[in-house]
């Protein structure tokens, strides 16, 4: 009744409905275009836009979401194009067979390049893809079998059961069917367990590995997937053009694909269509207009694109689609997981069992000794505090325990197993979960999605299951667990908020909920109370006591001495990387050595 009486509610458009129904409207418009009395020229242009959309979608996934820059998309387009051109012309194979052969060759080459370069960081991948693009361009241009720079002529068009698709309106349907299916496949992939892992890559590997994500595997996976989308584009291009030569597959086109991504919106799937369309149409118009204005022929459009790239990166870094995205509120995820099954849970250690045994661990950085022969134990159902002044080596000790840093000497045992030489992901698999001194999260994911990332190891469905939408039962179970942990830390009202919009204290609680989602036997909390208000600290203490009562072992680094003394059973004090003392809270409070470490005086 209130909604009926409120004119602002009755007259305001439902913007969330626009986000929901907008893609359907786009599909209907694209489907209707070939039936309209448009000139054939415009249908041909739309065909090119659809063909370009496929490699750009791959770059959205790879560069915009995964944070990995590649200039080699045009080279992978070339593999798909040359494979189908050569095989159909010289062996008479059906184009529908050569499509899969091209995908196999492209996937193999991308996997090899990715496995070599993605283990390194920084500029190695862009440089490797530039080298790959140049190498393939000159290879295609110098092989007699591929027609050198003249290319392969006489490529037959697409047909199915003797029915020819031609080069215009029927071919348009094939092109856009592939483009729309690819767009929805990427959208579905990103809204999944695998998608959350992919979205965590751009922030670095440390947090993702600590949650159990095999970051190298996912990097290679999205690199291969982007290359395979480019290969499909090349297959379509070859049968649309009916001829193939090296020119469209050089470094220039690889840069142009990246420009399409940046202009449309690097992190937006529908921005791929917008970027491909704007760049293609603008390029055609500039090729006609600029020679007339200047008076001589030349590739002057490259100068304009160069200027545009600088301006877009400076003034429009999120791309054109970001304007649309910001004006359409995100629809809330349907809360449909109340009846979901429970996730598998690990066996709990027996009460009093030694869960973590740190034995004389040492870490040096050159001549600097950051941690010097530290030893302590943590038992099941016990909260151990690790305290000391700033620079005492507490966070370094955390990183040694969790595999972020390698040991110089000493040993770390978890439930009797030596884990000192293992990486963060392998340690997480064994039941160790942690938070970070400086909050690490994916700012453009919701609170619920960030916390569900913590349960990554408790799911099994992969990318193909996500694209086919056969992972929904597992997704409901993951979200049910994520909501349960958020409710536990008092964040149940923030499920659908973007994590980047939270206050610092709320981000800390998000990290704790994410760590709990992994169902750990050992929980390491690095300054969890930093940024929390008094009531939030009291609630945190209540949660930690509850976890202790459930048999969980907790190792806590914290500067709030009131919280430490209130909840810890045992405290280890560090100073300048060394073990100063350990004991009960009362023993630590009464120690002259501890007072001297904190206050600089024994009086």
RAFEN-V577191 format. One line per field, one symbol per residue. ss: DSSP state (A for helix, B for strand, O for the rest). burial: b if it has 24 or more other ideal C-beta (glycine too) atoms within 12 Angstrom, else e. Layout:
ss: ???
burial: ???
//
This chain:
ss: OAAAAOAAAAAOOOAAAAAAAAAAAAAAAAAAAOOOOOOAAAAAAAAAAAAAAAAAAAAAAAAAAOOOOOOOAAAAAAAAAAAAAAAAAAOOOOAAAAAAAAAAAAAAAAAAAAAAAOOOOOOAAAAAAAAAAAAAAAAAAAOAAAOAAAOBBOOOOOBBOOBBOOOOAAAAAAAAAAAAAAAAAAAAAAOOAAAAAAAOAAAOAAAAAAOOOOAAAAAAAAAAAAAAAAAAAAAAAAAAAOBBOAAAAOAAAAAAAAAAAAAAOOOOAAAAAAAAAAAAAAAAAAAAAAAAAAOOOOOOAAAAAAAAAAAAAAAOOOOOAAAAAAAOOOOOOOOOOOOOOOOOOOOOOOOOOBBBBBBBBBBBBOOBBBBBBBBBBBBOOOBBBBBOOOOOOAAAAAAAAOOOOOOOBBBBBBOOBBOOOOOAAAAAAOOBBBOOOOOOOOOOOBAAAAAAAOOAAAOOOOAAAAAAOOOAAAAAAAAAAAAAAAAAOOOAAAOOOBAAAOOAAAAAAAAAAAAAOOOOOBBBBBOOOOOOOAAAAAAAAAAAAAAAAOOOBBBBBOOOAAAAAAAOOBBBBBBOOBBBBBBOAAAAAOOAAAAAAAAOOOO
burial: eeeeeeeeeeeeeeeeeebeebeeebeeebeebbeeeeeeeebbbbbbbbbbbbbbbbbbbbbbbbbbbbbbbbbbbbbbbbbbbbbbbeeeeebeebbebbbebbbebbbebbeebbeeeeeebbebbbebbbbbbebbbeeeebbeeebbeebbbbeeeeeebbbbbebbbbbbbbbbebbbbbbbbbbbbbbbbbbbbbbbbbbbbbbbbbbbbbbbbbbbbbbbbbbbbbbbbbbbbbbbbbebbbbbbbbbbbbbbbbbbbbbbbbbbbbbbbbbbbbeebeeeeeeeeeeeeeebeebbeebbeebeeeeebbbbbebbeeeeeeebeeebeeeeebeeeeebeeebbbbbbbebbbeeeeeebbbbbbbbbbbbbbbbbbbeeebbbbbbbbbbbbbbbbbebbbbbbeeebbebbbbebbbbbbbbbbbebbbbebbbbbbbbbbbbbbbbebbbeebbeeebeebbbbbbbbbbbbbebbbbbebbbbbbeebeebbbbbbbbbbbbbbbbbbbbbbbbbbbbeeebbebbbebbeebbeebbbbbbbbbbbebbbbbbbbbbbbbebbbbbbbebeebbebebbeebbeeeee
//
